[in-house]
Amino acid sequence: MQVAVSARAEDSDLPADAVAFVRFCRERRSVAWPEIYDEMCAVARRRLFRGWGFEELAEHGVEFGIFQMTALAATTRRVIAEEAEARCSGVAVGIHGAQTEEGPAASAA
């Protein structure tokens, strides 16, 4: 699945790398907050996103502490809302920055 990082996600409380991390975790497990938090922790623990663990993710704006959880939850909710909006408009949303049209015409290409 190809994903376009929207301007709204980039303008969120977290940097673009953090938004990409949230999108990566959503692609692995399509659940909402707070269940996605468990997936995020598992991904960080196993260094599945760009080889980054908790320390590297913190350097890129993703922190798992109690005081940072509000920003992470808000960004996750925005990403989920943007995914739903994109599905309704027929545009695929993913982590690599490319937009693709979905539907019969796109499948034929």
C-alpha positions as CSV (number, residue, x, y, z in Angstrom):
1,M,0.0,0.0,0.0
2,Q,1.4,3.4,-1.0
3,V,0.8,6.3,1.3
4,A,0.7,10.0,0.9
5,V,1.6,12.0,4.0
6,S,-1.0,14.8,4.0
7,A,-0.3,18.4,5.0
8,R,-2.5,17.9,8.0
9,A,-0.5,15.0,9.4
10,E,2.7,16.9,8.8
11,D,1.3,19.9,10.7
12,S,0.5,17.7,13.7
13,D,2.2,17.7,17.0
14,L,4.7,15.2,15.8
15,P,7.4,15.4,13.0
16,A,6.9,13.7,9.6
17,D,9.0,10.7,10.8
18,A,6.7,10.2,13.7
19,V,3.6,10.3,11.5
20,A,5.3,7.7,9.2
21,F,5.9,5.5,12.2
22,V,2.2,5.7,13.2
23,R,1.2,4.9,9.6
24,F,3.6,1.9,9.6
25,C,2.1,0.6,12.7
26,R,-1.4,1.0,11.3
27,E,-0.5,-0.9,8.2
28,R,0.7,-3.8,10.4
29,R,-2.4,-3.8,12.6
30,S,-5.4,-1.8,11.7
31,V,-6.7,-0.9,15.1
32,A,-7.5,2.4,16.8
33,W,-6.1,4.1,20.0
34,P,-5.4,2.7,22.6
35,E,-4.9,-0.8,21.0
36,I,-2.4,0.7,18.4
37,Y,-0.2,1.8,21.3
38,D,0.6,-1.9,22.0
39,E,1.6,-2.4,18.4
40,M,3.7,0.7,18.5
41,C,5.5,-0.6,21.6
42,A,6.0,-4.0,19.9
43,V,7.4,-2.4,16.7
44,A,9.8,-0.2,18.8
45,R,10.9,-3.1,20.9
46,R,11.7,-5.2,17.8
47,R,13.1,-2.2,15.8
48,L,10.9,-3.0,12.9
49,F,10.5,0.6,11.7
50,R,13.7,1.8,10.0
51,G,15.7,-0.2,12.6
52,W,14.7,2.3,15.2
53,G,14.1,1.4,18.9
54,F,12.7,3.5,21.7
55,E,15.7,5.9,21.8
56,E,15.8,6.5,18.1
57,L,12.1,7.0,17.9
58,A,12.3,9.5,20.8
59,E,15.0,11.4,18.7
60,H,12.4,11.6,15.9
61,G,9.5,12.8,18.1
62,V,7.9,9.5,19.2
63,E,7.9,9.1,22.9
64,F,6.0,6.6,24.9
65,G,6.0,8.3,28.3
66,I,2.8,9.3,30.1
67,F,3.4,13.0,29.5
68,Q,3.9,12.4,25.7
69,M,1.0,10.1,25.3
70,T,-1.6,12.9,24.6
71,A,0.4,14.1,21.5
72,L,0.9,10.5,20.3
73,A,-2.8,9.7,20.7
74,A,-3.9,12.9,19.0
75,T,-1.6,12.2,16.0
76,T,-2.7,8.6,15.8
77,R,-6.4,9.7,15.7
78,R,-5.6,12.3,13.0
79,V,-3.8,9.6,10.9
80,I,-6.8,7.3,11.3
81,A,-9.2,10.0,10.3
82,E,-7.1,10.9,7.2
83,E,-7.0,7.2,6.2
84,A,-10.8,7.1,6.4
85,E,-11.2,10.3,4.4
86,A,-8.8,9.1,1.8
87,R,-10.7,5.8,1.5
88,C,-13.9,7.7,0.9
89,S,-12.2,9.8,-1.9
90,G,-10.5,6.8,-3.5
91,V,-6.9,7.9,-2.8
92,A,-4.6,5.4,-1.1
93,V,-2.8,6.6,2.0
94,G,0.5,5.1,3.2
95,I,4.0,5.7,4.5
96,H,6.0,6.3,1.3
97,G,4.6,9.6,0.2
98,A,3.1,8.5,-3.1
99,Q,-0.6,8.9,-3.9
100,T,-2.3,6.2,-5.9
101,E,-5.8,6.1,-7.2
102,E,-7.8,3.0,-6.1
103,G,-10.5,1.3,-8.1
104,P,-11.1,-0.4,-11.4
105,A,-9.1,2.1,-13.5
106,A,-6.1,1.8,-11.2
107,S,-6.2,-2.0,-11.2
108,A,-6.1,-2.1,-15.0
109,A,-2.9,-0.1,-15.2
